[in-house]
């Protein structure tokens, strides 16, 4: 039986590359000695074929074969759109 691919949900933090976005996935874990809950985040490069993702979007990414040196994930769907950031020329 074929293994299931890993699925993660995270926030797009960079969309400056062509067909690639950087997705930050947050999780919480307990410190092994002190027991304090710590928020840990990791960044993944994911393939975005149509360049639909923007910074702030919440997306679902799925594990895939290596697409480049660092890219091993593919964006499957955009769960919610991020806030529109309007830059003011001050």
CORHUQUI-V339256 format. One record per helix or strand of 2 or more residues. SS is the DSSP state (H for helix, E for strand). FROM is the first residue (numbers start at 0). LEN is the number of residues. If there is no record, write none. Layout:
BEGIN
ss:SS from:FROM len:LEN
ss:SS from:FROM len:LEN
END
This chain:
BEGIN
ss:E from:6 len:11
ss:E from:19 len:11
ss:E from:36 len:11
ss:E from:57 len:6
ss:E from:70 len:10
END
